[in-house]
Amino acid sequence: MKPSYIYFDLDNTLLNHNKAESEAQRETFTGFPEFEETDIDSWLIAYKEENHKLWLKYQEGKIDREFLQYQRFLRPMKKLGLSTDRSAEIGRAYMQNYRKYWTWVDGAKEALELVADQFPVGIVTNGFLETQQKKIEVMELEQYTDNFIITEEVGVMKPHPKVFDVATERSGAERNTILYVGDSYSSDVIGGRDAGWQTAWFTAFMKDIEENQTADFMFDRFPMLTDYLNGK
């Protein structure tokens, strides 16, 4: 069934979050003497491990955003035996650096322009309200839609059904005619599928895909998505 409404995820679907995070981490790492006691690879491993654990707890509603933002630098620094006296300052510096490296995923802007000419579109994204709003502003996404659903406003994160219920209502479309384009299997594909939506899984950032991980459409380059929507 051809979709009547298309939602896009934001991070690592339209915006290259991985690249921005990596560049910002490297700039932050070289900007503070606390990191002289370790190497960049060890730091990135420790940070990603602790950050992932914290985001899972945040997603489950076990911690709030302030706790996450404070702890995600404090914990890996403590783990590596680094001084944590300025961990909060370092965390703030990282967020400032992160904003400097926001760029589109290859081909995503061109694809969004083509899709928005043919379908009504919207954005559904996890993340902190101010940060995601700033991304929307910097990427000038308002020219494609005025329907932005940032999960912090909803009060729960994808794949919680409430997010998709709110998005379904705002679209004005029937559930089975909504297509969700996203990179996360757990948040986007499973969340969309459970909501009765169609799903298009962007796999360019995936290292391993298990046999049972499927979507209505899978693609790793954006021209594949536009061809799919045009019935090619």
LUMVO-990616 format. One record per residue (C-alpha): x, y, z. Coordinates in nm, 2 decimals, padded with zeros to 4 digits. Layout:
// LUMVO-990616
{node {X Y Z}}
...
// end
This chain:
// LUMVO-990616
{node {00.00 00.00 00.00}}
{node {00.14 00.34 -00.10}}
{node {00.18 00.56 00.21}}
{node {-00.02 00.88 00.25}}
{node {00.20 01.03 00.52}}
{node {00.57 00.99 00.59}}
{node {00.75 01.05 00.92}}
{node {01.13 01.07 00.94}}
{node {01.35 01.01 01.24}}
{node {01.61 01.28 01.29}}
{node {01.94 01.15 01.44}}
{node {02.14 00.91 01.21}}
{node {01.86 00.93 00.96}}
{node {01.86 01.29 00.84}}
{node {02.13 01.43 01.07}}
{node {02.47 01.25 01.10}}
{node {02.47 01.22 01.48}}
{node {02.76 00.97 01.48}}
{node {02.99 01.20 01.29}}
{node {02.90 01.50 01.50}}
{node {02.94 01.31 01.83}}
{node {03.28 01.18 01.72}}
{node {03.41 01.52 01.61}}
{node {03.28 01.69 01.92}}
{node {03.43 01.42 02.15}}
{node {03.77 01.47 01.99}}
{node {03.76 01.84 02.02}}
{node {03.65 01.81 02.39}}
{node {03.92 01.55 02.46}}
{node {04.20 01.78 02.33}}
{node {04.06 02.08 02.51}}
{node {04.09 01.96 02.87}}
{node {04.41 01.85 03.05}}
{node {04.21 01.59 03.25}}
{node {04.22 01.37 02.95}}
{node {04.61 01.37 02.93}}
{node {04.60 01.06 03.16}}
{node {04.43 00.85 02.90}}
{node {04.40 00.80 02.52}}
{node {04.11 00.89 02.29}}
{node {04.01 00.53 02.21}}
{node {03.99 00.43 02.58}}
{node {03.79 00.74 02.65}}
{node {03.54 00.69 02.37}}
{node {03.48 00.32 02.47}}
{node {03.42 00.42 02.84}}
{node {03.20 00.72 02.74}}
{node {02.98 00.52 02.50}}
{node {02.94 00.24 02.75}}
{node {02.83 00.47 03.03}}
{node {02.62 00.69 02.81}}
{node {02.43 00.39 02.66}}
{node {02.35 00.26 03.01}}
{node {02.22 00.61 03.12}}
{node {02.01 00.65 02.81}}
{node {01.84 00.31 02.87}}
{node {01.76 00.42 03.22}}
{node {01.63 00.75 03.09}}
{node {01.42 00.57 02.83}}
{node {01.27 00.36 03.10}}
{node {01.19 00.66 03.31}}
{node {01.43 00.56 03.59}}
{node {01.64 00.88 03.58}}
{node {01.57 01.24 03.46}}
{node {01.76 01.44 03.20}}
{node {01.96 01.64 03.45}}
{node {02.09 01.32 03.61}}
{node {02.18 01.18 03.26}}
{node {02.36 01.50 03.15}}
{node {02.56 01.52 03.47}}
{node {02.65 01.16 03.50}}
{node {02.75 01.08 03.14}}
{node {03.09 01.25 03.17}}
{node {03.13 01.19 03.55}}
{node {03.10 00.81 03.53}}
{node {03.35 00.74 03.24}}
{node {03.60 00.99 03.39}}
{node {03.57 00.81 03.73}}
{node {03.60 00.47 03.56}}
{node {03.93 00.58 03.39}}
{node {04.07 00.73 03.71}}
{node {04.05 01.09 03.58}}
{node {03.98 01.39 03.79}}
{node {03.61 01.46 03.79}}
{node {03.62 01.81 03.94}}
{node {03.53 01.97 03.61}}
{node {03.31 01.69 03.47}}
{node {03.00 01.91 03.45}}
{node {03.20 02.19 03.27}}
{node {03.34 01.93 03.03}}
{node {02.99 01.80 02.96}}
{node {02.87 02.15 02.88}}
{node {03.17 02.21 02.65}}
{node {03.10 01.89 02.47}}
{node {02.74 02.00 02.40}}
{node {02.87 02.33 02.26}}
{node {03.11 02.14 02.04}}
{node {02.85 01.89 01.93}}
{node {02.64 02.17 01.78}}
{node {02.92 02.28 01.56}}
{node {02.94 01.95 01.37}}
{node {02.57 01.90 01.27}}
{node {02.56 01.79 00.90}}
{node {02.31 01.60 00.69}}
{node {02.35 01.22 00.63}}
{node {02.47 01.18 00.27}}
{node {02.17 01.21 00.03}}
{node {01.92 01.27 00.31}}
{node {01.85 01.64 00.22}}
{node {01.80 01.57 -00.14}}
{node {01.57 01.27 -00.06}}
{node {01.37 01.47 00.19}}
{node {01.31 01.75 -00.07}}
{node {01.19 01.50 -00.32}}
{node {00.96 01.32 -00.07}}
{node {00.82 01.64 00.07}}
{node {00.72 01.74 -00.29}}
{node {00.50 01.43 -00.31}}
{node {00.38 01.35 00.04}}
{node {00.30 01.53 00.36}}
{node {00.59 01.47 00.60}}
{node {00.68 01.51 00.97}}
{node {00.96 01.44 01.22}}
{node {00.94 01.21 01.52}}
{node {01.26 01.22 01.73}}
{node {01.39 01.11 02.07}}
{node {01.61 01.36 02.25}}
{node {01.62 01.67 02.46}}
{node {01.37 01.94 02.35}}
{node {01.61 02.24 02.32}}
{node {01.88 02.03 02.14}}
{node {01.63 01.88 01.89}}
{node {01.46 02.22 01.83}}
{node {01.80 02.37 01.75}}
{node {01.88 02.09 01.50}}
{node {01.54 02.16 01.33}}
{node {01.63 02.53 01.31}}
{node {01.99 02.48 01.19}}
{node {01.88 02.22 00.92}}
{node {01.59 02.45 00.82}}
{node {01.34 02.17 00.84}}
{node {01.05 02.41 00.89}}
{node {01.05 02.45 00.51}}
{node {00.93 02.08 00.47}}
{node {00.69 02.05 00.76}}
{node {00.55 02.21 01.07}}
{node {00.48 01.87 01.24}}
{node {00.77 01.80 01.48}}
{node {00.72 01.55 01.76}}
{node {01.00 01.56 02.01}}
{node {00.95 01.28 02.27}}
{node {01.05 01.49 02.57}}
{node {00.73 01.69 02.50}}
{node {00.53 01.37 02.49}}
{node {00.68 01.25 02.82}}
{node {00.80 00.91 02.70}}
{node {01.05 00.80 02.44}}
{node {01.02 00.58 02.13}}
{node {00.93 00.30 02.10}}
{node {00.66 00.38 02.36}}
{node {00.31 00.35 02.20}}
{node {00.21 00.69 02.32}}
{node {00.47 00.86 02.09}}
{node {00.32 00.69 01.79}}
{node {-00.04 00.75 01.90}}
{node {00.04 01.13 01.92}}
{node {00.21 01.12 01.58}}
{node {-00.08 00.93 01.42}}
{node {-00.33 01.18 01.55}}
{node {-00.12 01.48 01.43}}
{node {-00.08 01.33 01.08}}
{node {-00.45 01.30 01.02}}
{node {-00.38 00.97 00.84}}
{node {-00.49 00.62 00.89}}
{node {-00.23 00.41 01.08}}
{node {-00.16 00.17 00.80}}
{node {-00.09 00.44 00.55}}
{node {00.19 00.61 00.76}}
{node {00.55 00.52 00.67}}
{node {00.82 00.58 00.93}}
{node {01.18 00.62 00.80}}
{node {01.44 00.56 01.07}}
{node {01.77 00.40 01.16}}
{node {01.70 00.23 01.50}}
{node {01.55 -00.12 01.48}}
{node {01.42 -00.11 01.84}}
{node {01.29 00.24 01.85}}
{node {01.18 00.31 01.49}}
{node {01.11 -00.02 01.32}}
{node {00.96 -00.21 01.62}}
{node {00.79 00.10 01.75}}
{node {00.64 00.18 01.41}}
{node {00.54 -00.17 01.34}}
{node {00.37 -00.21 01.67}}
{node {00.18 00.11 01.60}}
{node {00.04 -00.04 01.28}}
{node {00.26 00.18 01.06}}
{node {00.47 00.09 00.76}}
{node {00.85 00.10 00.82}}
{node {01.15 00.19 00.61}}
{node {01.47 00.09 00.79}}
{node {01.79 00.30 00.71}}
{node {02.07 00.06 00.77}}
{node {02.38 00.26 00.67}}
{node {02.50 00.29 01.03}}
{node {02.43 -00.08 01.12}}
{node {02.73 -00.31 01.17}}
{node {02.54 -00.63 01.20}}
{node {02.18 -00.72 01.11}}
{node {02.03 -01.03 01.24}}
{node {01.81 -01.26 01.03}}
{node {01.50 -01.19 01.22}}
{node {01.54 -00.81 01.19}}
{node {01.32 -00.70 00.90}}
{node {01.12 -00.40 00.79}}
{node {00.87 -00.33 00.51}}
{node {01.16 -00.18 00.32}}
{node {01.54 -00.17 00.41}}
{node {01.79 00.07 00.25}}
{node {02.14 00.20 00.30}}
{node {02.14 00.48 00.05}}
{node {01.87 00.74 00.01}}
{node {01.81 00.71 -00.36}}
{node {01.69 00.36 -00.28}}
{node {01.41 00.52 -00.07}}
{node {01.30 00.76 -00.33}}
{node {01.29 00.48 -00.60}}
{node {01.09 00.27 -00.36}}
{node {00.83 00.55 -00.31}}
{node {00.81 00.60 -00.68}}
{node {00.74 00.23 -00.74}}
{node {01.07 00.16 -00.91}}
// end
